[in-house]
Amino acid sequence: MAHLTLLQLNDLHGYLEPHPEMVRTGGGGRFERLGGLARIASIFAEARVEAGGAALTLDNGDTFHGSYVALESKGEALVPLMNALKIDAMTAHWEFAYGPAGFATLAAQLDYPVLAANVFRKADGAPAFDGRRVFDRGGLKVGVVGLACPIVDKTMPPSFSEGLRFEIGVEECRDHIKALRSEDGVDLVVVLSHLGFPQDVQLAKDIDGVDVILSGHTHNRMHEPVVVNGAIIFQSGCHGAFVGRLDLEVETGRIVSHRHQLIPVDDGWPEDPEMAALVDNAMAPHRDKLSEMVGHTTIPLHRYAMPSAPMDDVLLDAIAAAAEVEIAFSNGWRYGAPVAPGPVTLNDLYNIIPMNPPVSRVDLTGAEIRELLEDNLERTFAADPYAQMGGYIKRCRGLTVFVKLENPKGERVDRLFVGDEPVDPERVYPCAFVTTQGVPRRYGTGRRDLQIDAITALRRWLSRNVVGDGPRPPSVIVV
């Protein structure tokens, strides 16, 4: 009987220190201060000692992007920290925001490989990354196949995927598993995925021979794994607030028992001194700037709800004011640590929208507004999990949208209003947005970037308003 411990970190989004997180309770939720790489280092160190060297530490990506420190350094500030965590392999998603060349520069500084069997160079069709790696742990040969997020060249800015092609990875994964079994003689196959939980469940149904899938992208806090077609699937939240651990007992290449833990990264864990020093070195140049108080909120700001989110309500109000319009769109982003009632700092604003893009204005017809909403709903709720390429529902302001999620593609918007008036398909409505994910380039006319960025728009709005003053009815209503 052999033992293997798998340790998972997924969707860190550049969060280096403890931060507020919302934890669901029977009464709705409470705030706890979770996360921090110094605590995570202690969790990993203890698990490795307990595993007696039979531990494998894997990172699902969305690691080097999502906070001010990450963006300001194009991810490089995190390199010594992630190397110190002794990661064995990672896959990727938002890392491509620095462009394929920028990500390649970043990856070359890591002490561990980037695995992405589903990413290819357009020029010659060759794989852009290694697809698999074999690790020897505790007398076991463990094959790991990496799958990067497949939506990079489909829904994200073109600069993210220049020269690259992204596939779902079903056939590629199947081929690598065959090679791992027949050529490399592995005992176990682990898939390190940034497809998303629904997609990983479908992947397990479509492919035989997978023992474990470490899932990422959709930020699920899974207190228990699921088993699909023999594959154990789990995911561990986001922002480094939780770590996933799976202990396996293996006999003759077969898992005979498993034990899973979703470990809160709370103050019950001591900070590793070496990692604490590295974190402080990365944060110290920015602490004064990021600690500046820029506003106040009387309600929790978060993105932990599907139809609407108070964090995006603030962003939408700010960009609408900057563009001098009533209607505004952002994207259905999931990342961004919650802000507890009280002061709002500049760091909070960068957590809301770390890219700090310009505020833009575009003229959309009523028909285009309906079409882009339908397109977003399909990308979010498509019956085929592989066609789900969105985050949450697109955030909007100035509209009231009644939707029927169970309806087929193109028929989910039941009614659509501006104020009390139904949207006129032929009328032109001026709208504000940020990033091409807010209003894709194929929609609208009269598009122009304004001379104001998202952070400045938020600062101006917060200087004149307290968040939570007055009721805010949801823009998207599920009926």
C-alpha positions in Angstrom: 0.0 0.0 0.0 1.4 3.4 -1.0 0.4 6.9 0.1 0.2 10.1 -1.9 -0.8 13.6 -0.7 -2.0 16.1 -3.3 -1.9 19.8 -2.3 -3.9 22.3 -4.3 -3.7 26.1 -4.7 -6.1 27.5 -7.3 -7.1 31.0 -8.4 -4.7 32.9 -6.0 -5.1 36.1 -8.2 -2.0 37.7 -6.7 -3.2 37.8 -3.1 -0.1 37.7 -0.9 -1.5 38.6 2.5 -4.5 37.8 4.7 -7.6 39.7 3.6 -11.4 39.8 4.4 -13.4 36.9 3.0 -17.1 36.1 3.2 -17.9 32.7 4.7 -21.4 31.4 4.2 -23.5 30.5 7.2 -27.1 29.6 7.8 -27.8 33.3 8.5 -26.2 34.4 5.2 -22.5 35.0 5.8 -19.8 36.5 8.0 -16.4 38.0 7.4 -13.2 36.2 8.3 -9.6 37.2 7.7 -8.2 34.4 5.5 -5.3 33.8 3.2 -1.7 34.8 3.1 1.2 33.0 1.5 3.1 32.9 4.8 0.3 30.8 6.3 0.0 28.7 3.1 3.7 27.9 3.3 3.2 26.5 6.8 0.3 24.4 5.7 2.3 23.0 2.8 5.3 22.3 5.1 3.3 20.4 7.7 1.5 18.4 5.0 4.8 17.4 3.4 6.3 16.3 6.7 3.1 14.2 7.4 3.3 12.7 3.9 7.0 11.7 4.4 8.0 13.0 1.0 5.0 11.6 -0.8 3.4 15.0 -1.5 2.7 16.7 -4.9 1.9 20.4 -4.8 0.0 21.7 -7.8 -1.2 25.2 -8.8 -4.2 25.6 -11.2 -3.2 29.1 -12.4 -4.8 32.6 -12.2 -1.8 33.1 -9.9 0.2 36.0 -11.2 -2.6 38.4 -12.0 -5.4 40.0 -10.0 -3.9 42.4 -7.5 -2.0 45.7 -7.7 1.3 44.1 -6.8 0.9 41.4 -9.5 -0.2 43.8 -12.2 2.4 46.5 -11.4 5.2 44.0 -11.8 3.6 41.9 -14.6 3.6 39.0 -12.2 7.3 39.1 -11.5 7.0 40.2 -7.9 5.3 36.8 -7.2 8.1 34.7 -8.7 10.3 34.3 -5.7 7.3 33.7 -3.5 5.8 30.9 -5.7 9.3 29.3 -6.0 9.6 29.3 -2.3 6.3 27.5 -2.0 7.9 24.6 -3.9 5.2 24.2 -6.4 5.7 21.1 -8.6 3.7 22.3 -11.7 1.0 24.8 -12.7 -1.3 25.6 -15.6 -2.6 29.0 -16.5 -5.4 31.5 -17.4 -5.0 35.2 -16.6 -1.2 34.8 -16.8 -1.8 35.3 -20.6 -2.9 38.9 -19.8 0.8 39.8 -20.1 0.8 38.5 -23.7 2.3 35.1 -24.7 5.8 36.6 -24.8 5.3 38.2 -21.3 4.0 35.0 -19.9 6.9 33.1 -21.4 9.4 35.5 -19.7 7.5 34.9 -16.4 7.4 31.1 -16.8 11.2 31.0 -17.5 11.9 32.3 -14.0 9.9 29.6 -12.3 11.5 26.5 -10.7 8.6 24.4 -12.0 6.9 23.8 -15.4 3.8 25.3 -16.9 1.7 22.4 -18.3 -0.9 23.1 -21.0 -1.7 20.3 -23.4 -4.4 22.3 -25.1 -2.4 25.4 -26.3 -0.8 25.5 -29.7 1.2 27.9 -31.8 -0.8 29.1 -34.8 2.3 29.3 -37.0 3.1 25.6 -37.1 0.5 23.9 -34.9 3.1 22.8 -32.4 2.4 22.6 -28.7 3.2 25.9 -27.0 3.9 24.2 -23.6 4.7 20.8 -22.3 1.5 18.8 -21.9 2.5 16.4 -19.2 5.1 15.6 -16.6 5.8 12.5 -14.5 6.7 12.8 -10.8 8.1 10.1 -8.5 6.5 10.4 -5.0 6.5 7.8 -2.3 7.3 4.9 -4.6 4.6 6.0 -7.1 4.9 7.3 -10.6 2.3 10.1 -10.9 1.5 11.5 -14.4 0.2 15.1 -14.4 -1.6 16.5 -17.5 -2.1 20.3 -17.6 -5.1 22.0 -19.3 -5.0 25.8 -19.5 -8.2 27.9 -19.6 -9.6 27.4 -23.2 -11.5 30.8 -23.4 -8.4 33.0 -23.7 -8.6 33.3 -27.5 -12.4 33.4 -27.5 -13.6 35.9 -25.0 -10.5 37.9 -23.9 -8.6 40.7 -25.5 -6.7 39.5 -28.7 -3.3 40.5 -27.2 -3.7 37.7 -24.6 -3.5 35.0 -27.3 -1.5 36.5 -30.1 -0.1 33.6 -32.1 -1.8 30.9 -30.0 -4.8 28.6 -30.4 -6.6 27.2 -27.4 -8.7 24.0 -27.4 -10.9 22.4 -24.7 -8.4 19.6 -24.6 -10.4 16.5 -24.6 -8.5 14.7 -27.3 -5.2 16.1 -26.2 -5.8 14.9 -22.7 -6.9 11.5 -23.9 -3.6 11.2 -25.9 -1.4 12.2 -23.0 -3.2 9.7 -20.7 -2.6 7.0 -23.2 1.1 7.9 -23.4 1.4 8.1 -19.6 -0.1 4.6 -19.2 1.7 2.9 -22.1 5.0 4.7 -22.4 5.7 6.1 -19.0 4.1 3.3 -16.9 2.6 5.6 -14.4 0.6 4.4 -11.4 -1.8 7.4 -11.3 -3.0 10.1 -13.7 -3.8 13.5 -12.3 -5.3 16.3 -14.5 -4.4 19.8 -13.5 -7.2 21.9 -15.1 -8.3 25.5 -15.5 -11.4 24.5 -17.5 -13.9 25.1 -14.7 -15.9 22.7 -12.5 -18.8 22.0 -14.9 -16.3 21.4 -17.7 -14.1 19.1 -15.5 -17.1 17.0 -14.7 -17.9 16.6 -18.4 -14.2 15.9 -19.1 -14.3 13.1 -16.5 -17.3 11.6 -18.3 -15.7 11.9 -21.7 -12.2 10.4 -20.8 -11.4 7.1 -19.1 -8.3 6.5 -17.0 -8.2 9.7 -14.9 -7.7 9.2 -11.2 -7.9 12.8 -9.9 -8.9 16.2 -11.4 -7.7 19.3 -9.6 -10.2 21.8 -10.8 -9.9 25.6 -11.1 -11.4 28.8 -12.7 -14.9 28.7 -11.2 -13.8 29.4 -7.5 -15.9 26.6 -6.0 -15.2 26.0 -2.3 -15.7 22.3 -2.3 -16.0 20.8 1.1 -16.3 17.3 -0.4 -15.0 16.0 -3.8 -17.2 14.4 -6.4 -16.3 11.2 -8.1 -17.2 10.9 -11.8 -16.2 7.9 -14.0 -13.7 7.0 -11.3 -12.1 10.5 -11.2 -12.0 12.3 -7.9 -12.7 16.0 -8.6 -12.2 18.9 -6.2 -11.6 22.7 -6.1 -10.5 25.0 -3.3 -12.0 28.5 -3.6 -9.9 31.5 -4.5 -7.6 34.3 -3.3 -5.6 31.7 -1.3 -8.3 31.7 1.4 -8.4 27.9 1.3 -6.0 25.1 0.4 -7.1 21.7 -0.9 -5.6 18.5 0.4 -6.3 15.0 -0.9 -4.7 12.0 0.7 -4.8 8.8 -1.3 -4.1 5.2 -0.5 -2.9 3.3 -3.6 -2.5 -0.4 -4.3 -1.3 -1.8 -7.6 -2.2 1.3 -9.5 -5.6 1.7 -8.0 -6.9 4.2 -5.4 -8.4 2.1 -2.6 -9.3 5.1 -0.3 -9.2 8.8 -0.2 -9.6 11.6 2.3 -10.2 15.2 1.4 -9.8 18.5 3.3 -10.7 22.0 2.4 -8.3 23.8 4.7 -9.2 27.4 5.8 -6.0 29.6 5.7 -6.9 31.3 9.0 -4.9 32.6 12.0 -4.7 29.1 13.5 -1.7 28.6 11.1 1.6 30.3 12.0 3.3 32.4 9.4 6.4 30.9 7.9 9.2 33.4 8.7 11.0 33.0 5.4 7.8 33.5 3.4 6.6 36.4 5.6 9.9 38.2 4.8 9.4 37.6 1.0 5.8 38.9 1.2 6.9 42.0 3.1 9.6 42.7 0.6 7.1 42.5 -2.3 4.5 44.6 -0.5 6.7 47.2 1.3 7.1 49.6 -1.7 3.3 49.8 -2.1 1.9 49.8 1.4 1.6 53.6 1.8 -0.1 54.0 -1.6 -2.5 51.1 -1.2 -3.6 52.0 2.3 -5.0 55.4 1.3 -8.6 55.6 2.4 -10.7 56.7 -0.6 -14.3 56.2 0.5 -16.7 54.4 2.8 -19.3 51.6 2.5 -22.1 50.7 4.8 -22.7 47.3 3.1 -20.4 44.4 2.2 -19.0 44.7 -1.3 -18.5 41.3 -3.0 -19.0 39.3 -6.2 -20.3 36.2 -4.5 -23.7 36.3 -6.2 -24.8 35.4 -9.7 -27.5 37.9 -10.9 -25.9 41.0 -9.4 -23.1 42.0 -7.0 -22.7 45.1 -4.8 -19.0 45.4 -5.8 -20.0 45.8 -9.5 -22.8 48.1 -8.5 -20.2 50.6 -7.3 -18.1 50.1 -10.4 -21.0 50.6 -12.7 -22.2 53.8 -10.9 -18.7 55.2 -11.1 -18.2 54.5 -14.8 -21.7 55.7 -15.7 -21.0 59.0 -13.9 -17.6 59.3 -15.7 -19.2 58.7 -19.1 -22.3 60.9 -18.2 -24.7 58.1 -19.2 -27.4 56.0 -17.4 -26.6 52.5 -18.8 -23.3 50.8 -18.0 -21.8 47.3 -18.3 -19.0 45.5 -16.7 -18.1 41.8 -17.0 -19.2 38.9 -14.9 -15.9 38.7 -13.0 -15.6 36.3 -10.1 -12.3 37.6 -8.6 -11.9 40.4 -6.1 -11.8 39.9 -2.3 -14.8 41.3 -0.5 -14.8 44.7 1.3 -16.3 44.7 4.7 -18.5 47.6 5.8 -16.3 50.5 6.8 -13.4 52.3 5.0 -12.6 51.6 1.4 -8.9 51.8 0.5 -7.1 52.3 -2.8 -6.1 48.6 -2.5 -9.7 47.7 -2.5 -10.3 49.5 -5.7 -7.4 47.7 -7.4 -8.9 44.4 -6.1 -12.2 45.4 -7.8 -10.5 46.1 -11.2 -6.8 45.5 -11.1 -6.3 46.1 -14.9 -7.5 49.7 -14.4 -8.7 50.0 -18.0 -10.1 53.3 -19.5 -13.7 54.0 -19.2 -15.3 53.8 -22.6 -18.5 55.0 -24.2 -20.4 53.2 -27.0 -23.7 53.6 -28.7 -25.8 50.5 -28.7 -29.2 49.9 -30.3 -31.9 48.2 -28.1 -31.5 45.2 -30.3 -27.8 45.0 -29.7 -28.3 45.3 -25.9 -30.7 42.3 -26.0 -28.3 40.4 -28.2 -25.2 40.9 -26.0 -27.3 39.9 -22.9 -28.5 36.8 -24.7 -24.9 36.0 -25.8 -23.7 36.4 -22.2 -26.4 34.2 -20.8 -25.6 31.5 -23.2 -21.9 31.7 -22.4 -22.8 31.4 -18.7 -25.6 28.7 -18.8 -25.1 26.7 -22.0 -26.4 23.2 -21.8 -23.1 21.9 -23.1 -20.5 22.7 -20.3 -17.8 23.1 -22.9 -19.7 26.1 -24.3 -19.8 27.8 -20.9 -17.2 30.5 -21.5 -18.4 33.3 -19.2 -17.9 34.1 -15.6 -21.1 35.2 -13.8 -23.9 37.1 -15.5 -22.8 40.3 -17.1 -23.2 43.2 -14.6 -25.3 46.1 -15.8 -26.8 49.4 -14.6 -29.7 51.4 -16.0 -31.5 48.4 -17.2 -34.0 45.9 -15.7 -33.7 42.5 -17.3 -36.1 39.7 -16.5 -34.6 36.4 -17.5 -35.7 32.7 -17.7 -32.5 30.7 -17.3 -34.2 27.4 -18.3 -35.1 28.8 -21.7 -33.1 27.8 -24.8 -30.3 29.8 -26.4 -31.4 33.2 -27.6 -34.7 33.1 -25.7 -33.7 33.7 -22.1 -34.4 37.5 -21.9 -38.1 37.7 -21.1 -38.5 41.5 -20.7 -36.1 44.3 -21.0 -36.6 47.9 -19.6 -34.9 51.2 -19.4 -36.7 52.8 -16.5 -40.4 52.0 -16.9 -40.1 51.9 -20.7 -39.5 48.7 -22.7 -36.3 48.9 -24.6 -36.9 50.0 -28.2 -34.9 47.7 -30.6 -34.2 50.5 -33.0 -33.4 53.3 -30.5 -29.7 54.1 -29.8 -28.7 54.1 -26.2 -25.4 55.6 -25.0 -23.6 53.2 -22.7 -20.5 53.1 -20.5 -18.2 50.0 -20.1 -14.7 48.9 -19.2 -12.6 46.4 -21.2 -13.7 44.6 -24.4 -15.3 42.0 -22.2 -17.8 44.6 -21.0 -19.2 45.3 -24.5 -17.5 43.1 -27.1 -16.1 44.9 -30.1 -18.7 43.5 -32.5 -21.4 45.5 -30.8 -22.1 49.2 -31.1 -21.0 52.3 -32.9 -19.5 55.6 -31.8 -17.1 53.8 -29.6 -14.4 55.9 -27.8 -12.2 55.6 -24.8 -12.6 58.5 -22.4 -9.7 60.4 -20.7 -10.4 58.7 -17.4 -9.4 55.2 -16.1 -11.6 53.0 -13.9 -9.7 53.6 -10.7 -10.0 57.4 -11.1 -13.7 57.1 -11.9 -14.1 55.0 -8.7 -12.2 57.5 -6.6 -14.3 60.4 -7.9 -17.5 58.6 -7.3 -16.5 57.5 -3.8 -15.5 61.1 -2.9 -19.1 62.2 -3.4 -21.0 59.1 -2.3 -21.2 56.6 0.6 -21.8 53.1 -0.8 -25.1 51.7 0.5 -27.0 55.0 0.8 -30.5 54.1 -0.4 -31.9 50.9 -1.8 -30.5 49.3 -5.0 -32.9 46.9 -6.8 -31.2 44.2 -8.9 -30.8 44.8 -12.6 -31.1 41.2 -13.5 -34.1 39.4 -12.1 -34.5 35.6 -12.6 -38.2 34.7 -13.1 
